[in-house]
Amino acid sequence: MVVSYEELEHLQACVESVRRHTPGPHTLTVVDNGSGEPIRAYLRSLQDARVLWNESNRGYASACNQGAQAGNGEYVVFLNNDVEVTPGWLDALVRGMGSDPRIAVIGPKLLTPDGHIAFAGAGVMGTNRHHVARGTGLPDGPDVFAQPVDCLGLVGACFMIRRSLVPVLGWFDEGYFFYWEDMDYCLNARLHGYRVVYWPESRVVHHSSVSTAKVGSASATWFQLGRQRFESKWQHVLDDPTEYR
């Protein structure tokens, strides 16, 4: 499912890439967070997608939950509107999920359009309090972060979860408007004994921060508010010394 907020060109590229590179059974859901008429007209033209409409921007976490709850598939994939998927992307993630029922979250290698590792495109490593976005900015290649690995967290630009675990883990915390809901979900999953796995067999291109560029300084505010919520919510586990490398 895709959350839409403005940026018609990137949304079209995202939807077309899903159409082109996802031949197996799936349902494409788009939740529009109060975009203007050009986006709305485009979404009304889609015959092969479920579209849900919001009159205002409800935030990313809330819109993701709205779209996911409208479906019934075994797995839910959250996609930013500024990504483009590549051949085999979904089948690879499904294979990864199928390799171990303890995997709660799985994500692909995220790449920039010019072939570098996107922000945290090879997973987030370190400890709960001190973590780093692995690989950001490095040139990609066949041997670059080529092995699946358990992570501290994954970036929500492309983020697959198991619907069967919702009664245990819930959905995204809607107290986050934009940013940190992905790390929050990953930490919650790990605390429940589940795995968060980077799966590089799947590859997705991420045009980072396209939608947030439309809102200017509000983006930085959302980031800081999200970080404050994360640190306050998880203060009791932030000093866990367990390290992911």
Rosetta blueprint (number, residue, H / E / L):
1 M L
2 V E
3 V E
4 S E
5 Y L
6 E L
7 E L
8 L H
9 E H
10 H H
11 L H
12 Q H
13 A H
14 C H
15 V H
16 E H
17 S H
18 V H
19 R H
20 R H
21 H H
22 T L
23 P L
24 G L
25 P L
26 H L
27 T L
28 L E
29 T E
30 V E
31 V E
32 D E
33 N E
34 G L
35 S L
36 G L
37 E H
38 P H
39 I H
40 R H
41 A H
42 Y H
43 L H
44 R H
45 S H
46 L L
47 Q L
48 D L
49 A E
50 R E
51 V E
52 L E
53 W E
54 N E
55 E L
56 S L
57 N L
58 R L
59 G L
60 Y H
61 A H
62 S H
63 A H
64 C H
65 N H
66 Q H
67 G H
68 A H
69 Q H
70 A L
71 G L
72 N L
73 G L
74 E L
75 Y E
76 V E
77 V E
78 F E
79 L E
80 N L
81 N L
82 D L
83 V E
84 E E
85 V E
86 T L
87 P L
88 G L
89 W H
90 L H
91 D H
92 A H
93 L H
94 V H
95 R H
96 G H
97 M H
98 G H
99 S L
100 D L
101 P L
102 R L
103 I E
104 A E
105 V E
106 I E
107 G E
108 P E
109 K E
110 L E
111 L E
112 T L
113 P L
114 D L
115 G L
116 H E
117 I E
118 A L
119 F L
120 A L
121 G L
122 A L
123 G L
124 V E
125 M E
126 G E
127 T L
128 N L
129 R L
130 H L
131 H E
132 V E
133 A E
134 R L
135 G L
136 T L
137 G L
138 L L
139 P E
140 D L
141 G L
142 P L
143 D L
144 V L
145 F L
146 A L
147 Q L
148 P L
149 V E
150 D E
151 C L
152 L L
153 G E
154 L L
155 V L
156 G L
157 A L
158 C E
159 F E
160 M E
161 I E
162 R E
163 R H
164 S H
165 L H
166 V H
167 P H
168 V H
169 L H
170 G L
171 W L
172 F L
173 D L
174 E L
175 G L
176 Y L
177 F L
178 F L
179 Y L
180 W L
181 E H
182 D H
183 M H
184 D H
185 Y H
186 C H
187 L H
188 N H
189 A H
190 R H
191 L H
192 H L
193 G L
194 Y L
195 R E
196 V E
197 V E
198 Y E
199 W E
200 P E
201 E E
202 S E
203 R E
204 V E
205 V E
206 H E
207 H L
208 S L
209 S L
210 V L
211 S L
212 T H
213 A H
214 K H
215 V H
216 G L
217 S L
218 A H
219 S H
220 A H
221 T H
222 W H
223 F H
224 Q H
225 L H
226 G H
227 R H
228 Q H
229 R H
230 F H
231 E H
232 S H
233 K H
234 W L
235 Q L
236 H L
237 V L
238 L L
239 D L
240 D L
241 P L
242 T L
243 E L
244 Y E
245 R L
